[in-house]
Structure formats: structure tokens, C-alpha cells
Amino acid sequence: MKGCELVLAILRESGMRITLDGLGELMEQLKINYKASNKAVLKQVILLTGSMAEACGQPIIKYNKTNLKPLLGFLADKAALMRADVIATANKWSEAIGAEHVINNMCSYLSDGNPELRTESLKWICDNKGAIPKCEHNEMIKPLIMCLTDKSGPIRTMAEEAIVATMSCVGFAAFQDGIRDLKPAVQQTVKPLLDKAKQKAVTSNPESAAAEVADEAPQAAAASKKVVGKPAAAAASSKAPAAASKQPSKPIEEAKASPEKAAGPTRKVVAPKAPVPVPTKVAQPFQEEADELTINPGNKERRALADSKSKWLHDEIKPAHLATAKKSSEEIFGMDVSDMMWSADFKKHLLVIDKMLALIQTQPQELMECVDVIFKWTNVKLNESNNTAFQSSVYDFFEKLFEFLIGKQYLLWEHEADVVIPLFCDKVGNNNAILRQKVKQLIK
């Protein structure tokens, strides 16, 4: 405590104006003292951290991540006076470096679910929502969405207010993407709340809403190209008939002979039941029997090295691990199939499994090079899904995959075994006797 008082006295003598030069050791010591068990000492450290920002001004941003961000974690403290001291310090840092940096730091804690932290952080964010346009919005979306599921009404209300302000900057689509990897039950809870926030965002910022609507046309065109997947089909679905007729594809030539035949494939591609010609099922082409999945296995050595530095935990999958697995699936299987893999629709998962099984015949070598990513995907989806049909299909898929790998005398890499073995050990205790037996057979 005497050290804090001495530093504070020096700051006052200097008129609360100092340069950042040579303060690295002091800032490091302040961070170390965040672990102090004595509440009185911790209080002095927190307040001095705020005084340092007040005295240094904008250059203190150098210590934003190392000092301010961990300090905001004390907003989870049960003591109201402790939280008040943290807010006072946050205000001083906000004046020095800008409220947007404080908001981004606070959002990083919202997913933890602590009611005190959520209450204090969301109240501060709503009071300073004028800074939201300057924030890093990608890091805010998922934590704010999770606050909509909080059991506390005031927290949900403040989360909605923050979401409306954020949605006015990034649009509704960003929040739609943010709920894609949530469990179906959570999606059903959150989606009406996001729709409500959308209406408020449109009311509060009509210019932004108009811009978002204007952007829908190019996005729809991009989605159309993504759905069709083949250049000739993309041209036929996105260009005018006159332009398409300059380079007729086989279906168009058949249309000249028989309009009825042309109508069949056209309906299959553009889904006439929908009110617009752009299908919403991005991966629809991969549901057709004639389509074959072609993969690019990427760099397994690099993935193994990354996994050796940060182990995959089958029952507590880290957000960073999940993001990496999704990125790898996009690189290996393509965006269309990756969207199917990580969607909430288990029927799409079954289609993906069928495509993967076909790789045993079409691309056996490439399949062996990406089993690590397949293991991770099935791990995530088995954790999320209670659907018996899906679980049974996964175990049947594993049976055929392992039979193939054994036939090739394939030995699992360490990072592959670290995923699949703990997963099986966990699932062997399944309450369903049939599923339990399937897992036991895989372990044998």
C-alpha cells in the first residue's frame, strides 16, 4: 500500500502529467498485484491503475491488453464497492484511450455468464454506446448474443440495447451468422429477440437499414453462384436468357427439343417453392447423387504441430480450437460442404457422412490425410446432438472408416488419437444400449 501511495504522490506532484517512458516495470508490478489476496491492497492497485491512465493519456493504450483487460475481470466480484472502483478506473481509461477499447475488453468477459460482471459491463456499454461504431464488432457479436439467454431480465434488456446499437453498424446478417453454431434450442430462443432488435435498429438508423437492403442484391448473386457451384449452371441461373443463350449448355440444348425436360432441371436448381429465385440452402448441389466430393487435404503436419502446442479437449472444446477446425474444414472440403458440416441440421450432417464414405473409393489417400479434421468435426457434433439416428450414423461411419484405415495399415497420428480415443471412452457410457454397443465395437 505504501508503494501505491508513493507513486500516487509523485503523480500529483507532476500535475497528473507524465510520459510513458520507463514505466514498463511499474505497469508489470501493478498487473502482478492483481493477484493480491488483501482487498485493501487490491483496491489501491485498481485505483492507481486508473490514475496512471489519467496521467499518461492516450499513450497508455500500450498497456490496454496487459493491464486494463485483466482488471475488468474484477467486475465479477461480489463486493459492490470493488466493482465501483473498477468502473471508476474504466472511466479514466476510457477518457485516455477511447471508450471503444474498454467496450471490446468488457465484451470478452460477457460469455462467462457471471451476473455481476454482465450487469456492470452491459450498463457501462449502454451508457457509452456512442463509441460502438468505433469498436471491433466481430468480437462483440457472440458475447452479446449469449447475454440474450441470461435468466435475468435486466441483463437481457441491456444486451438488447447494446445489440441494437451494434446492429446499426454491422447489419442483421452478422448476428444471423453469430447464432449458426449455437444449439438449435438456443437458436430458437435467440432468433425472435434478434428480429425484435432488428426492427429497433431499423427505426433508430433508417439510413443503415437502407444500405443493408441495397447490399442484398450482390450478396444474393454471390449466394447463387455458391449454390450452383458449376460455372455453366451459375451462368444459366444468374444471367438473362438472352445472354445465356449465347453459350448454350447441354440442358439448354435439350430445352429446345423438349420444354418439359428443361423445366425439370430448372426447378431442381432454383427451388420454385421459394418466393425468390435464389435458394437459401447454400449446399444444395451436394445433395444430388451425381455430385462427387473433391477434397484438398491441406497440411497435416502444420495442424499436428498446432495441436501439440494446444491440446484438443473432447469435452471442453475451446473457441479457438473450434474456429481452427471450421477453417480447416473450409480449406479441405470447400465452403459449401463446410457450411453443411457446421450447420444445426443433422440431415445435412448425414449427407456429409455419405460423401465422406464415398472418398474411400474416389480419394483414399487424401481421406487419410484429413481424418484429424473429420474426428474433430464428429466430436463437436456428437457433443451437440442427442439425435439417435445421427449418433448411430456416425458410429457406423467410424466402423467403415477404421476398416479402411486398417486395410491401409494406417497408424493414427498422436493429435488424431488425442481426439478420438477420449471421445470413445466418454461415449462408451451412453445410456442407449445400441449406441453403447456400437462404441464398444469400435474400441475393440
C-alpha positions in Angstrom: 0.0 0.0 0.0 2.9 2.4 0.8 4.2 1.8 -2.7 0.9 2.8 -4.3 0.7 5.9 -2.1 4.2 6.9 -3.0 3.5 6.5 -6.8 0.3 8.4 -6.5 2.1 11.3 -4.6 4.6 11.5 -7.5 1.8 11.7 -10.0 0.1 14.5 -8.1 3.4 16.4 -7.8 3.8 16.3 -11.5 0.3 17.7 -12.0 -1.0 14.3 -13.2 1.0 14.6 -16.4 3.8 12.1 -17.1 5.3 10.3 -20.1 5.2 6.6 -20.6 9.0 6.2 -20.8 10.4 3.8 -18.3 7.0 2.7 -16.8 7.1 -0.9 -18.1 8.3 -2.3 -14.8 5.8 -0.3 -12.8 2.9 -1.5 -15.0 4.1 -5.1 -14.8 4.1 -4.8 -11.0 0.6 -3.5 -10.9 -0.5 -6.4 -13.0 1.2 -8.9 -10.7 -0.6 -7.3 -7.7 -4.0 -8.0 -9.2 -3.5 -11.4 -7.5 -3.2 -9.8 -4.1 -5.4 -11.5 -1.5 -5.6 -8.4 0.6 -8.7 -6.5 -0.6 -7.3 -3.2 0.7 -4.1 -3.6 -1.3 -6.1 -4.7 -4.4 -8.3 -1.6 -4.1 -5.2 0.7 -4.1 -3.8 -1.1 -7.1 -7.0 -0.8 -9.1 -7.3 2.9 -8.3 -3.6 3.6 -9.1 -4.1 1.8 -12.5 -6.8 4.4 -13.2 -4.5 7.2 -12.1 -1.8 6.0 -14.4 -4.2 6.3 -17.4 -5.2 9.7 -16.3 -1.6 10.9 -16.0 -0.3 9.3 -19.2 -3.2 9.9 -21.5 -3.5 8.2 -24.9 -0.1 6.5 -24.9 -1.3 4.3 -22.0 -3.1 2.2 -24.7 0.2 0.3 -24.9 -1.0 -1.5 -21.7 -4.6 -1.9 -22.7 -4.4 -5.7 -23.0 -1.9 -6.4 -20.3 -3.4 -4.1 -17.6 -6.9 -2.9 -18.3 -8.4 -6.1 -19.7 -7.5 -8.4 -16.8 -8.5 -5.6 -14.3 -12.0 -5.6 -15.8 -12.4 -9.2 -14.7 -12.9 -7.9 -11.2 -16.4 -6.7 -12.3 -17.3 -10.3 -11.4 -16.5 -9.6 -7.7 -19.4 -9.9 -5.3 -18.4 -6.7 -3.5 -20.2 -3.7 -4.9 -17.5 -1.3 -3.7 -14.9 -3.3 -5.5 -16.9 -3.2 -8.7 -17.4 0.6 -8.3 -13.6 1.0 -8.1 -13.2 -1.0 -11.3 -15.8 1.2 -13.1 -14.0 4.4 -11.9 -10.8 3.1 -13.3 -12.5 2.1 -16.6 -13.9 5.6 -16.9 -10.3 7.1 -16.6 -9.0 4.6 -19.2 -12.0 5.5 -21.5 -11.1 9.2 -21.3 -7.5 8.4 -22.1 -7.7 5.8 -24.9 -11.4 5.9 -26.0 -14.5 4.0 -24.8 -14.3 1.6 -27.8 -11.3 -0.2 -26.3 -13.0 -0.5 -22.9 -16.1 -1.9 -24.6 -14.2 -4.5 -26.5 -12.4 -5.6 -23.4 -15.7 -5.9 -21.5 -17.3 -8.0 -24.2 -14.6 -10.6 -24.0 -15.9 -11.5 -20.5 -19.6 -11.5 -21.2 -19.7 -15.1 -22.3 -18.6 -16.2 -18.9 -22.1 -15.8 -17.6 -21.3 -14.1 -14.3 -24.3 -11.9 -13.4 -22.4 -9.2 -11.6 -19.9 -8.8 -14.5 -22.7 -8.9 -17.1 -24.7 -6.3 -15.3 -21.9 -3.8 -14.7 -20.4 -4.3 -18.2 -23.6 -4.0 -20.1 -24.7 -0.9 -18.1 -21.3 0.7 -18.9 -21.6 -0.3 -22.6 -25.1 1.1 -22.9 -24.0 4.3 -21.2 -21.2 4.6 -23.7 -22.9 3.1 -26.8 -22.0 6.2 -28.8 -18.5 4.6 -29.1 -19.8 1.3 -30.5 -19.3 2.4 -34.2 -15.5 2.5 -33.5 -15.4 -0.9 -31.8 -14.1 -4.2 -33.2 -17.6 -5.6 -33.8 -16.7 -9.2 -34.7 -15.6 -9.7 -31.1 -18.8 -8.3 -29.7 -21.5 -10.2 -31.6 -21.3 -13.7 -30.0 -20.9 -12.4 -26.3 -23.9 -10.1 -26.7 -26.0 -12.9 -28.2 -25.2 -15.1 -25.2 -26.4 -12.4 -22.9 -29.9 -12.6 -24.5 -30.1 -16.1 -22.9 -29.4 -14.8 -19.4 -32.1 -15.7 -16.8 -32.0 -12.0 -15.6 -34.5 -9.7 -17.3 -32.5 -6.5 -16.8 -29.4 -8.2 -18.3 -31.4 -9.3 -21.4 -32.8 -5.8 -21.7 -29.4 -4.1 -21.6 -28.0 -6.8 -24.0 -30.8 -6.0 -26.5 -30.0 -2.2 -26.2 -26.3 -2.9 -27.0 -27.2 -5.3 -29.8 -29.4 -2.6 -31.4 -26.6 -0.1 -31.4 -24.2 -2.7 -32.8 -26.6 -4.0 -35.4 -27.0 -0.4 -36.7 -23.2 -0.6 -37.5 -22.8 -4.2 -38.8 -26.3 -5.2 -40.0 -28.6 -8.0 -39.1 -26.7 -10.6 -41.2 -23.7 -10.5 -38.9 -25.9 -11.6 -36.0 -27.5 -14.3 -38.0 -24.1 -15.7 -38.7 -23.3 -15.4 -35.0 -26.0 -17.9 -34.0 -25.2 -20.5 -36.6 -23.0 -22.7 -34.4 -25.4 -22.5 -31.4 -27.6 -25.4 -30.3 -30.9 -25.5 -32.1 -32.8 -24.8 -28.9 -30.7 -21.7 -28.2 -31.2 -20.5 -31.7 -35.0 -20.8 -31.4 -34.8 -18.7 -28.2 -32.5 -16.0 -29.6 -33.8 -15.6 -33.1 -37.1 -13.8 -32.2 -35.1 -11.5 -29.9 -32.7 -10.6 -32.7 -35.7 -10.0 -35.0 -37.0 -7.6 -32.4 -33.6 -5.9 -32.2 -33.5 -5.6 -36.0 -36.8 -3.6 -36.0 -35.4 -1.2 -33.4 -32.2 -0.9 -35.3 -34.1 0.0 -38.5 -36.1 2.6 -36.6 -33.1 4.2 -34.9 -30.9 4.2 -38.0 -33.0 4.0 -41.3 -30.0 5.0 -43.4 -28.1 2.0 -42.3 -31.1 -0.2 -42.9 -31.4 1.1 -46.4 -27.8 0.4 -47.1 -28.2 -3.2 -45.8 -31.1 -3.7 -48.2 -29.1 -2.3 -51.0 -26.4 -4.8 -50.3 -28.7 -7.8 -50.5 -28.7 -7.9 -54.3 -24.9 -8.5 -54.7 -25.0 -10.9 -51.7 -27.8 -12.8 -53.3 -25.9 -13.1 -56.6 -22.8 -14.4 -54.7 -25.0 -16.9 -52.9 -26.5 -18.0 -56.2 -23.1 -18.7 -57.6 -22.2 -20.6 -54.4 -25.3 -22.7 -54.7 -24.9 -23.7 -58.3 -21.2 -24.5 -57.8 -20.6 -25.2 -61.6 -19.7 -22.3 -64.0 -22.2 -23.3 -66.6 -25.1 -23.7 -64.2 -24.2 -20.4 -62.5 -24.3 -18.6 -65.8 -27.7 -20.2 -66.6 -29.2 -19.2 -63.2 -27.8 -15.7 -62.9 -27.7 -14.2 -66.4 -30.7 -13.2 -68.5 -32.0 -15.8 -71.0 -30.7 -13.8 -74.0 -27.2 -13.7 -72.5 -27.2 -17.4 -71.5 -28.3 -18.4 -75.0 -25.0 -17.2 -76.4 -23.2 -20.1 -74.8 -25.8 -22.9 -74.5 -25.1 -25.7 -72.1 -26.4 -29.2 -72.6 -29.6 -28.6 -70.5 -30.4 -25.6 -72.7 -30.0 -27.5 -75.9 -32.3 -30.2 -74.6 -34.8 -27.4 -73.7 -35.1 -26.5 -77.4 -36.2 -30.1 -78.2 -38.4 -30.6 -75.2 -39.5 -27.7 -72.9 -40.8 -30.3 -70.4 -37.4 -31.7 -69.9 -35.9 -28.3 -69.4 -38.5 -27.5 -66.7 -37.4 -30.4 -64.6 -33.7 -29.4 -64.0 -34.6 -25.7 -63.8 -37.0 -26.4 -60.9 -34.4 -28.5 -59.2 -31.8 -25.8 -59.2 -33.8 -22.7 -58.4 -36.4 -24.3 -56.0 -39.6 -22.8 -57.3 -41.4 -23.1 -54.0 -39.4 -20.2 -52.7 -40.7 -16.7 -53.4 -37.4 -15.6 -54.9 -35.2 -17.4 -57.5 -32.2 -17.6 -55.1 -32.1 -20.7 -52.9 -31.4 -20.3 -49.2 -29.8 -23.8 -48.9 -26.2 -23.0 -49.8 -25.0 -26.5 -50.1 -28.0 -27.9 -52.1 -26.0 -29.1 -55.1 -24.1 -31.5 -52.9 -27.3 -33.3 -52.1 -27.5 -34.7 -55.6 -26.4 -38.2 -56.2 -24.3 -37.3 -59.3 -22.1 -34.9 -57.4 -18.8 -36.2 -56.0 -16.9 -34.5 -53.2 -13.4 -33.5 -54.1 -11.1 -32.6 -51.2 -7.7 -30.9 -50.7 -6.2 -32.3 -47.5 -4.0 -29.4 -46.8 -1.0 -29.5 -44.5 -1.5 -32.2 -41.8 2.0 -31.6 -40.3 1.1 -28.0 -39.6 -2.2 -29.0 -38.0 -0.3 -31.6 -35.9 2.2 -29.0 -34.7 -0.5 -26.6 -33.7 -2.3 -29.4 -31.8 0.9 -30.3 -30.0 1.0 -26.8 -28.6 -2.6 -26.6 -27.5 -4.3 -30.0 -26.8 -7.8 -30.7 -28.0 -10.2 -31.5 -25.1 -13.1 -33.6 -26.3 -15.5 -32.5 -23.5 -14.4 -28.8 -23.2 -13.7 -27.6 -26.7 -12.1 -24.2 -26.7 -13.5 -21.5 -29.1 -10.0 -21.1 -30.7 -10.0 -24.9 -31.4 -13.5 -24.8 -32.9 -12.6 -21.8 -35.1 -9.5 -23.6 -36.3 -11.5 -26.8 -37.1 -14.0 -24.8 -39.1 -11.3 -23.1 -41.0 -9.6 -26.4 -41.8 -12.9 -27.9 -43.0 -13.4 -25.0 -45.4 -9.9 -25.5 -46.8 -10.3 -29.2 -47.1 -13.9 -29.8 -48.1 -14.8 -26.4 -49.6 -17.2 -23.7 -48.3 -20.4 -25.5 -49.4 -19.7 -28.7 -47.6 -18.2 -26.9 -44.6 -21.5 -25.0 -44.2 -23.3 -28.3 -44.2 -20.9 -29.8 -41.7 -21.3 -27.0 -39.2 -25.0 -26.3 -39.7 -27.5 -27.2 -37.0 -29.4 -29.6 -39.4 -28.4 -33.2 -38.7 -29.9 -34.2 -42.1 -27.1 -32.2 -43.7 -24.6 -34.0 -41.5 -25.9 -37.3 -42.7 -25.4 -36.2 -46.3 -21.8 -35.1 -45.5 -21.1 -38.6 -44.0 -22.3 -40.2 -47.2 -19.9 -38.0 -49.2 -17.0 -38.8 -46.9 -17.7 -42.5 -47.2 -17.5 -42.2 -51.0 -14.0 -40.8 -50.6 -12.8 -44.3 -49.6 -13.2 -45.2 -53.3 -12.6 -41.8 -55.0 -9.8 -40.2 -52.9 -8.5 -42.7 -50.4 -5.0 -41.1 -50.0 -6.5 -37.7 -49.5 -9.0 -39.0 -47.0 -6.2 -40.5 -44.8 -4.6 -37.0 -44.8 -7.6 -35.3 -43.2 -9.0 -37.8 -40.7 -7.9 -35.5 -37.9 -10.3 -32.8 -39.1 -13.1 -35.4 -39.5 -12.5 -36.6 -36.0 -12.8 -33.1 -34.6 -16.0 -32.4 -36.5 -17.7 -35.6 -35.3 -16.5 -34.8 -31.8 -18.2 -31.4 -31.9 -21.4 -32.6 -33.4 -21.7 -35.6 -31.1 -21.4 -33.3 -28.1 -24.1 -31.0 -29.5 -26.6 -33.6 -30.8 -28.8 -36.0 -28.9 -30.3 -37.3 -32.1 -30.0 -41.1 -32.0 -30.1 -41.5 -35.8 -27.2 -39.1 -36.3 -25.1 -40.7 -33.5 -25.8 -44.2 -34.9 -24.7 -43.0 -38.4 -21.5 -41.5 -37.0 -20.6 -44.8 -35.3 -21.4 -46.7 -38.5 -19.2 -44.3 -40.4 -16.4 -44.8 -38.0 -16.7 -48.6 -38.4 -16.2 -48.3 -42.2 -13.5 -45.7 -41.9 -11.5 -47.7 -39.4 -11.9 -50.8 -41.6 -10.5 -48.8 -44.5 -7.6 -47.4 -42.4 -6.7 -50.8 -41.1 -6.6 -52.2 -44.6 -4.2 -49.5 -45.5 -2.1 -50.3 -42.3 -2.6 -46.7 -41.2 -1.3 -45.6 -37.8 -3.1 -42.7 -36.1 -1.0 -39.6 -35.5 -0.8 -38.5 -31.9 -3.0 -35.5 -32.4 -5.6 -37.7 -34.1 -5.6 -40.3 -31.2 -5.9 -37.4 -28.7 -9.2 -36.6 -30.2 -10.9 -39.9 -31.0 -9.8 -42.1 -28.1 -11.0 -39.8 -25.3 -14.2 -39.3 -27.3 -14.9 -43.1 -27.4 -14.0 -43.5 -23.8 -16.6 -40.9 -23.0 -19.4 -42.2 -25.3 -19.0 -45.8 -24.2 -21.1 -44.9 -21.2 -24.1 -43.9 -23.4 -27.5 -44.8 -21.9 -28.7 -46.2 -25.2 -27.7 -49.9 -25.3 -27.5 -50.0 -29.1 -25.2 -46.9 -29.3 -23.2 -48.2 -26.3 -22.6 -51.5 -28.1 -21.5 -49.7 -31.3 -18.9 -47.7 -29.4 -17.6 -50.8 -27.7 -17.2 -52.5 -31.1 -15.1 -49.5 -32.2 -12.9 -49.7 -29.2 -12.3 -53.4 -29.8 
